[in-house]
């Protein structure tokens, strides 16, 4: 869980990286942005060439006037499911 408190303005980029290596993974992410907050979040998925399953859920709850930039980068292997 990532919480950005009311009124907090994150100037940089927050990157969260998930590394998969041959098994199934089922992460659930919750991002809570308080009122009048601002953040840019990059979710980066990396994997090797083994067979694996990534089933990721991200929920974003934004308060009044919150500004959330959310980006997902996928650099997963060719055998990923």
DRENGUTI-392617 format. One record per residue: x, y, z of N, C-alpha, C, O in turn; residue number from 1; residue in three letters. Coordinates in pm, whole numbers, padded with zeros to 5 digits, always signed. Example, Ala and Ser with C-alpha at 12.3 -4.5 7.8 and 13.67 -1.06 7.14 Angstrom:
{nxx: +01319	nyy: -00569	nzz: +00780	caxx: +01230	cayy: -00450	cazz: +00780	cxx: +01320	cyy: -00330	czz: +00780	oxx: +01424	oyy: -00332	ozz: +00846	num: 1	residuo: ALA}
{nxx: +01285	nyy: -00225	nzz: +00708	caxx: +01367	cayy: -00106	cazz: +00714	cxx: +01290	cyy: +00003	czz: +00787	oxx: +01341	oyy: +00114	ozz: +00804	num: 2	residuo: SER}
END
This chain:
{nxx: +00085	nyy: -00116	nzz: +00000	caxx: +00000	cayy: +00000	cazz: +00000	cxx: +00090	cyy: +00123	czz: +00000	oxx: +00188	oyy: +00131	ozz: +00074	num: 1	residuo: UNK}
{nxx: +00055	nyy: +00218	nzz: -00084	caxx: +00125	cayy: +00345	cazz: -00090	cxx: +00025	cyy: +00454	czz: -00055	oxx: -00081	oyy: +00464	ozz: -00116	num: 2	residuo: UNK}
{nxx: +00060	nyy: +00537	nzz: +00042	caxx: -00028	cayy: +00645	cazz: +00083	cxx: +00044	cyy: +00778	czz: +00063	oxx: +00155	oyy: +00798	ozz: +00111	num: 3	residuo: UNK}
{nxx: -00022	nyy: +00867	nzz: -00010	caxx: +00026	cayy: +01004	cazz: -00026	cxx: -00070	cyy: +01090	czz: +00057	oxx: -00187	oyy: +01105	ozz: +00021	num: 4	residuo: UNK}
{nxx: -00020	nyy: +01145	nzz: +00165	caxx: -00106	cayy: +01219	cazz: +00259	cxx: -00166	cyy: +01345	czz: +00195	oxx: -00116	oyy: +01394	ozz: +00093	num: 5	residuo: UNK}
{nxx: -00272	nyy: +01396	nzz: +00256	caxx: -00336	cayy: +01520	cazz: +00210	cxx: -00233	cyy: +01630	czz: +00192	oxx: -00150	oyy: +01654	ozz: +00280	num: 6	residuo: UNK}
{nxx: -00238	nyy: +01697	nzz: +00077	caxx: -00154	cayy: +01813	cazz: +00053	cxx: -00009	cyy: +01784	czz: +00016	oxx: +00065	oyy: +01878	ozz: -00014	num: 7	residuo: UNK}
{nxx: +00033	nyy: +01658	nzz: +00017	caxx: +00173	cayy: +01625	cazz: -00016	cxx: +00192	cyy: +01632	czz: -00166	oxx: +00113	oyy: +01576	ozz: -00242	num: 8	residuo: UNK}
{nxx: +00298	nyy: +01701	nzz: -00209	caxx: +00331	cayy: +01718	cazz: -00350	cxx: +00465	cyy: +01649	czz: -00375	oxx: +00569	oyy: +01704	ozz: -00341	num: 9	residuo: UNK}
{nxx: +00464	nyy: +01530	nzz: -00434	caxx: +00588	cayy: +01459	cazz: -00465	cxx: +00641	cyy: +01510	czz: -00598	oxx: +00577	oyy: +01492	ozz: -00702	num: 10	residuo: UNK}
{nxx: +00758	nyy: +01573	nzz: -00596	caxx: +00814	cayy: +01632	cazz: -00717	cxx: +00880	cyy: +01529	czz: -00807	oxx: +00878	oyy: +01544	ozz: -00930	num: 11	residuo: UNK}
{nxx: +00938	nyy: +01425	nzz: -00751	caxx: +01007	cayy: +01323	cazz: -00830	cxx: +00912	cyy: +01214	czz: -00875	oxx: +00790	oyy: +01224	ozz: -00858	num: 12	residuo: UNK}
{nxx: +00969	nyy: +01111	nzz: -00933	caxx: +00893	cayy: +00995	cazz: -00978	cxx: +00919	cyy: +00880	czz: -00882	oxx: +01033	oyy: +00853	ozz: -00847	num: 13	residuo: UNK}
{nxx: +00814	nyy: +00815	nzz: -00839	caxx: +00825	cayy: +00698	cazz: -00753	cxx: +00811	cyy: +00575	czz: -00842	oxx: +00707	oyy: +00556	ozz: -00906	num: 14	residuo: UNK}
{nxx: +00916	nyy: +00491	nzz: -00847	caxx: +00912	cayy: +00370	cazz: -00930	cxx: +00903	cyy: +00247	czz: -00840	oxx: +00981	oyy: +00231	ozz: -00746	num: 15	residuo: UNK}
{nxx: +00808	nyy: +00161	nzz: -00872	caxx: +00790	cayy: +00034	cazz: -00803	cxx: +00818	cyy: -00074	czz: -00905	oxx: +00754	oyy: -00079	ozz: -01010	num: 16	residuo: UNK}
{nxx: +00915	nyy: -00163	nzz: -00876	caxx: +00957	cayy: -00266	cazz: -00971	cxx: +00919	cyy: -00405	czz: -00922	oxx: +00944	oyy: -00441	ozz: -00807	num: 17	residuo: UNK}
{nxx: +00858	nyy: -00482	nzz: -01011	caxx: +00821	cayy: -00621	cazz: -00984	cxx: +00909	cyy: -00710	czz: -01072	oxx: +00911	oyy: -00693	ozz: -01194	num: 18	residuo: UNK}
{nxx: +00980	nyy: -00804	nzz: -01011	caxx: +01070	cayy: -00892	cazz: -01085	cxx: +01014	cyy: -01034	czz: -01076	oxx: +00999	oyy: -01089	ozz: -00967	num: 19	residuo: UNK}
{nxx: +00985	nyy: -01093	nzz: -01192	caxx: +00932	cayy: -01230	cazz: -01197	cxx: +01039	cyy: -01324	czz: -01250	oxx: +01114	oyy: -01289	ozz: -01340	num: 20	residuo: UNK}
{nxx: +01045	nyy: -01445	nzz: -01192	caxx: +01151	cayy: -01538	cazz: -01231	cxx: +01106	cyy: -01683	czz: -01230	oxx: +01173	oyy: -01767	ozz: -01169	num: 21	residuo: UNK}
{nxx: +00998	nyy: -01715	nzz: -01295	caxx: +00964	cayy: -01854	cazz: -01314	cxx: +00849	cyy: -01909	czz: -01233	oxx: +00826	oyy: -02030	ozz: -01238	num: 22	residuo: UNK}
{nxx: +00778	nyy: -01831	nzz: -01160	caxx: +00662	cayy: -01878	cazz: -01085	cxx: +00546	cyy: -01784	czz: -01109	oxx: +00559	oyy: -01683	ozz: -01179	num: 23	residuo: UNK}
{nxx: +00433	nyy: -01816	nzz: -01051	caxx: +00318	cayy: -01728	cazz: -01060	cxx: +00324	cyy: -01624	czz: -00949	oxx: +00367	oyy: -01653	ozz: -00837	num: 24	residuo: UNK}
{nxx: +00281	nyy: -01503	nzz: -00980	caxx: +00271	cayy: -01400	cazz: -00876	cxx: +00142	cyy: -01323	czz: -00896	oxx: +00098	oyy: -01299	ozz: -01008	num: 25	residuo: UNK}
{nxx: +00084	nyy: -01284	nzz: -00784	caxx: -00047	cayy: -01219	cazz: -00784	cxx: -00047	cyy: -01096	czz: -00693	oxx: -00126	oyy: -01091	ozz: -00598	num: 26	residuo: UNK}
{nxx: +00038	nyy: -00999	nzz: -00718	caxx: +00040	cayy: -00883	cazz: -00627	cxx: -00084	cyy: -00796	czz: -00643	oxx: -00139	oyy: -00780	ozz: -00752	num: 27	residuo: UNK}
{nxx: -00126	nyy: -00741	nzz: -00534	caxx: -00236	cayy: -00643	cazz: -00533	cxx: -00180	cyy: -00515	czz: -00473	oxx: -00127	oyy: -00515	ozz: -00362	num: 28	residuo: UNK}
{nxx: -00193	nyy: -00408	nzz: -00547	caxx: -00139	cayy: -00278	cazz: -00506	cxx: -00254	cyy: -00181	czz: -00479	oxx: -00351	oyy: -00176	ozz: -00554	num: 29	residuo: UNK}
{nxx: -00241	nyy: -00107	nzz: -00373	caxx: -00338	cayy: -00004	cazz: -00341	cxx: -00262	cyy: +00128	czz: -00326	oxx: -00171	oyy: +00140	ozz: -00244	num: 30	residuo: UNK}
{nxx: -00302	nyy: +00226	nzz: -00406	caxx: -00244	cayy: +00360	cazz: -00398	cxx: -00355	cyy: +00452	czz: -00350	oxx: -00460	oyy: +00463	ozz: -00413	num: 31	residuo: UNK}
{nxx: -00330	nyy: +00520	nzz: -00238	caxx: -00427	cayy: +00614	cazz: -00182	cxx: -00366	cyy: +00753	czz: -00186	oxx: -00262	oyy: +00778	ozz: -00125	num: 32	residuo: UNK}
{nxx: -00431	nyy: +00842	nzz: -00258	caxx: -00383	cayy: +00980	cazz: -00269	cxx: -00482	cyy: +01071	czz: -00196	oxx: -00600	oyy: +01077	ozz: -00231	num: 33	residuo: UNK}
{nxx: -00432	nyy: +01140	nzz: -00097	caxx: -00517	cayy: +01229	cazz: -00019	cxx: -00559	cyy: +01353	czz: -00098	oxx: -00511	oyy: +01376	ozz: -00209	num: 34	residuo: UNK}
{nxx: -00647	nyy: +01430	nzz: -00039	caxx: -00696	cayy: +01552	cazz: -00103	cxx: -00580	cyy: +01647	czz: -00133	oxx: -00489	oyy: +01664	ozz: -00052	num: 35	residuo: UNK}
{nxx: -00585	nyy: +01709	nzz: -00250	caxx: -00486	cayy: +01809	cazz: -00293	cxx: -00343	cyy: +01755	czz: -00297	oxx: -00248	oyy: +01832	ozz: -00284	num: 36	residuo: UNK}
{nxx: -00327	nyy: +01625	nzz: -00315	caxx: -00193	cayy: +01568	cazz: -00325	cxx: -00157	cyy: +01551	czz: -00472	oxx: -00242	oyy: +01557	ozz: -00561	num: 37	residuo: UNK}
{nxx: -00025	nyy: +01528	nzz: -00497	caxx: +00021	cayy: +01507	cazz: -00634	cxx: +00137	cyy: +01409	czz: -00632	oxx: +00228	oyy: +01419	ozz: -00550	num: 38	residuo: UNK}
{nxx: +00133	nyy: +01312	nzz: -00725	caxx: +00240	cayy: +01213	cazz: -00735	cxx: +00242	cyy: +01153	czz: -00875	oxx: +00139	oyy: +01145	ozz: -00943	num: 39	residuo: UNK}
{nxx: +00361	nyy: +01111	nzz: -00916	caxx: +00378	cayy: +01036	cazz: -01040	cxx: +00438	cyy: +00900	czz: -01003	oxx: +00542	oyy: +00893	ozz: -00938	num: 40	residuo: UNK}
{nxx: +00371	nyy: +00794	nzz: -01044	caxx: +00410	cayy: +00660	cazz: -01006	cxx: +00432	cyy: +00577	czz: -01132	oxx: +00349	oyy: +00577	ozz: -01223	num: 41	residuo: UNK}
{nxx: +00546	nyy: +00507	nzz: -01136	caxx: +00577	cayy: +00417	cazz: -01246	cxx: +00581	cyy: +00276	czz: -01190	oxx: +00654	oyy: +00248	ozz: -01095	num: 42	residuo: UNK}
{nxx: +00502	nyy: +00188	nzz: -01249	caxx: +00500	cayy: +00048	cazz: -01208	cxx: +00574	cyy: -00029	czz: -01319	oxx: +00528	oyy: -00034	ozz: -01433	num: 43	residuo: UNK}
{nxx: +00688	nyy: -00088	nzz: -01285	caxx: +00775	cayy: -00152	cazz: -01383	cxx: +00775	cyy: -00302	czz: -01361	oxx: +00801	oyy: -00350	ozz: -01250	num: 44	residuo: UNK}
{nxx: +00745	nyy: -00377	nzz: -01467	caxx: +00739	cayy: -00523	cazz: -01459	cxx: +00853	cyy: -00581	czz: -01542	oxx: +00865	oyy: -00554	ozz: -01661	num: 45	residuo: UNK}
{nxx: +00937	nyy: -00662	nzz: -01476	caxx: +01056	cayy: -00719	cazz: -01539	cxx: +01051	cyy: -00870	czz: -01521	oxx: +01012	oyy: -00919	ozz: -01415	num: 46	residuo: UNK}
{nxx: +01093	nyy: -00943	nzz: -01624	caxx: +01098	cayy: -01087	cazz: -01611	cxx: +01204	cyy: -01147	czz: -01702	oxx: +01254	oyy: -01082	ozz: -01793	num: 47	residuo: UNK}
{nxx: +01236	nyy: -01274	nzz: -01676	caxx: +01334	cayy: -01343	cazz: -01759	cxx: +01261	cyy: -01426	czz: -01864	oxx: +01140	oyy: -01410	ozz: -01882	num: 48	residuo: UNK}
{nxx: +01332	nyy: -01514	nzz: -01933	caxx: +01272	cayy: -01591	cazz: -02042	cxx: +01212	cyy: -01724	czz: -01999	oxx: +01176	oyy: -01805	ozz: -02085	num: 49	residuo: UNK}
{nxx: +01199	nyy: -01749	nzz: -01869	caxx: +01129	cayy: -01869	cazz: -01824	cxx: +00979	cyy: -01845	czz: -01831	oxx: +00934	oyy: -01731	ozz: -01844	num: 50	residuo: UNK}
{nxx: +00902	nyy: -01950	nzz: -01822	caxx: +00757	cayy: -01939	cazz: -01825	cxx: +00707	cyy: -01899	czz: -01686	oxx: +00741	oyy: -01964	ozz: -01587	num: 51	residuo: UNK}
{nxx: +00628	nyy: -01795	nzz: -01678	caxx: +00571	cayy: -01752	cazz: -01551	cxx: +00441	cyy: -01676	czz: -01577	oxx: +00411	oyy: -01637	ozz: -01690	num: 52	residuo: UNK}
{nxx: +00365	nyy: -01655	nzz: -01473	caxx: +00239	cayy: -01584	cazz: -01481	cxx: +00244	cyy: -01462	czz: -01391	oxx: +00280	oyy: -01472	ozz: -01273	num: 53	residuo: UNK}
{nxx: +00209	nyy: -01348	nzz: -01445	caxx: +00195	cayy: -01225	cazz: -01365	cxx: +00050	cyy: -01180	czz: -01374	oxx: -00001	oyy: -01152	ozz: -01483	num: 54	residuo: UNK}
{nxx: -00016	nyy: -01173	nzz: -01261	caxx: -00155	cayy: -01130	cazz: -01256	cxx: -00164	cyy: -01020	czz: -01151	oxx: -00185	oyy: -01046	ozz: -01033	num: 55	residuo: UNK}
{nxx: -00147	nyy: -00896	nzz: -01195	caxx: -00129	cayy: -00783	cazz: -01105	cxx: -00253	cyy: -00693	czz: -01109	oxx: -00304	oyy: -00660	ozz: -01216	num: 56	residuo: UNK}
{nxx: -00298	nyy: -00654	nzz: -00993	caxx: -00411	cayy: -00563	cazz: -00980	cxx: -00365	cyy: -00440	czz: -00906	oxx: -00304	oyy: -00449	ozz: -00800	num: 57	residuo: UNK}
{nxx: -00393	nyy: -00323	nzz: -00963	caxx: -00361	cayy: -00196	cazz: -00897	cxx: -00489	cyy: -00114	czz: -00885	oxx: -00559	oyy: -00092	ozz: -00984	num: 58	residuo: UNK}
{nxx: -00518	nyy: -00070	nzz: -00764	caxx: -00633	cayy: +00015	cazz: -00737	cxx: -00581	cyy: +00151	czz: -00692	oxx: -00492	oyy: +00159	ozz: -00607	num: 59	residuo: UNK}
{nxx: -00637	nyy: +00256	nzz: -00749	caxx: -00598	cayy: +00392	cazz: -00711	cxx: -00721	cyy: +00463	czz: -00655	oxx: -00824	oyy: +00473	ozz: -00722	num: 60	residuo: UNK}
{nxx: -00708	nyy: +00512	nzz: -00533	caxx: -00814	cayy: +00592	cazz: -00470	cxx: -00762	cyy: +00734	czz: -00457	oxx: -00664	oyy: +00759	ozz: -00386	num: 61	residuo: UNK}
{nxx: -00826	nyy: +00827	nzz: -00525	caxx: -00780	cayy: +00966	cazz: -00526	cxx: -00880	cyy: +01055	czz: -00454	oxx: -01000	oyy: +01053	ozz: -00483	num: 62	residuo: UNK}
{nxx: -00828	nyy: +01135	nzz: -00360	caxx: -00911	cayy: +01231	cazz: -00288	cxx: -00945	cyy: +01352	czz: -00376	oxx: -00903	oyy: +01360	ozz: -00491	num: 63	residuo: UNK}
{nxx: -01020	nyy: +01444	nzz: -00319	caxx: -01059	cayy: +01565	cazz: -00392	cxx: -00937	cyy: +01640	czz: -00444	oxx: -00845	oyy: +01669	ozz: -00368	num: 64	residuo: UNK}
{nxx: -00938	nyy: +01671	nzz: -00573	caxx: -00834	cayy: +01752	cazz: -00638	cxx: -00695	cyy: +01688	czz: -00636	oxx: -00595	oyy: +01757	ozz: -00654	num: 65	residuo: UNK}
{nxx: -00689	nyy: +01557	nzz: -00615	caxx: -00560	cayy: +01486	cazz: -00621	cxx: -00520	cyy: +01468	czz: -00767	oxx: -00605	oyy: +01448	ozz: -00854	num: 66	residuo: UNK}
{nxx: -00390	nyy: +01475	nzz: -00794	caxx: -00336	cayy: +01454	cazz: -00929	cxx: -00240	cyy: +01337	czz: -00925	oxx: -00134	oyy: +01344	ozz: -00862	num: 67	residuo: UNK}
{nxx: -00278	nyy: +01228	nzz: -00992	caxx: -00195	cayy: +01108	cazz: -00992	cxx: -00161	cyy: +01074	czz: -01138	oxx: -00250	oyy: +01051	ozz: -01220	num: 68	residuo: UNK}
{nxx: -00031	nyy: +01071	nzz: -01167	caxx: +00015	cayy: +01019	cazz: -01295	cxx: +00057	cyy: +00875	czz: -01272	oxx: +00139	oyy: +00848	ozz: -01185	num: 69	residuo: UNK}
{nxx: +00001	nyy: +00781	nzz: -01348	caxx: +00031	cayy: +00640	cazz: -01328	cxx: +00071	cyy: +00579	czz: -01462	oxx: -00001	oyy: +00590	ozz: -01561	num: 70	residuo: UNK}
{nxx: +00188	nyy: +00514	nzz: -01463	caxx: +00241	cayy: +00456	cazz: -01585	cxx: +00286	cyy: +00313	czz: -01556	oxx: +00341	oyy: +00286	ozz: -01450	num: 71	residuo: UNK}
{nxx: +00263	nyy: +00224	nzz: -01651	caxx: +00306	cayy: +00085	cazz: -01636	cxx: +00403	cyy: +00053	czz: -01750	oxx: +00369	oyy: +00068	ozz: -01868	num: 72	residuo: UNK}
{nxx: +00522	nyy: +00007	nzz: -01714	caxx: +00622	cayy: -00036	cazz: -01810	cxx: +00635	cyy: -00187	czz: -01802	oxx: +00649	oyy: -00243	ozz: -01694	num: 73	residuo: UNK}
{nxx: +00629	nyy: -00254	nzz: -01918	caxx: +00641	cayy: -00399	cazz: -01919	cxx: +00766	cyy: -00439	czz: -01995	oxx: +00780	oyy: -00411	ozz: -02114	num: 74	residuo: UNK}
{nxx: +00856	nyy: -00505	nzz: -01925	caxx: +00981	cayy: -00557	cazz: -01983	cxx: +00988	cyy: -00706	czz: -01949	oxx: +01089	oyy: -00756	ozz: -01901	num: 75	residuo: UNK}
{nxx: +00879	nyy: -00774	nzz: -01976	caxx: +00870	cayy: -00914	cazz: -01936	cxx: +00923	cyy: -01005	czz: -02046	oxx: +00931	oyy: -00965	ozz: -02163	num: 76	residuo: UNK}
{nxx: +00958	nyy: -01127	nzz: -02008	caxx: +01013	cayy: -01224	cazz: -02102	cxx: +00910	cyy: -01271	czz: -02204	oxx: +00790	oyy: -01253	ozz: -02186	num: 77	residuo: UNK}
{nxx: +00960	nyy: -01331	nzz: -02311	caxx: +00874	cayy: -01378	cazz: -02419	cxx: +00782	cyy: -01493	czz: -02377	oxx: +00681	oyy: -01517	ozz: -02442	num: 78	residuo: UNK}
{nxx: +00816	nyy: -01562	nzz: -02269	caxx: +00734	cayy: -01675	cazz: -02224	cxx: +00638	cyy: -01637	czz: -02112	oxx: +00574	oyy: -01725	ozz: -02053	num: 79	residuo: UNK}
{nxx: +00627	nyy: -01511	nzz: -02082	caxx: +00538	cayy: -01465	cazz: -01974	cxx: +00393	cyy: -01482	czz: -02015	oxx: +00359	oyy: -01474	ozz: -02134	num: 80	residuo: UNK}
{nxx: +00308	nyy: -01505	nzz: -01915	caxx: +00163	cayy: -01518	cazz: -01938	cxx: +00091	cyy: -01414	czz: -01857	oxx: -00031	oyy: -01406	ozz: -01861	num: 81	residuo: UNK}
END
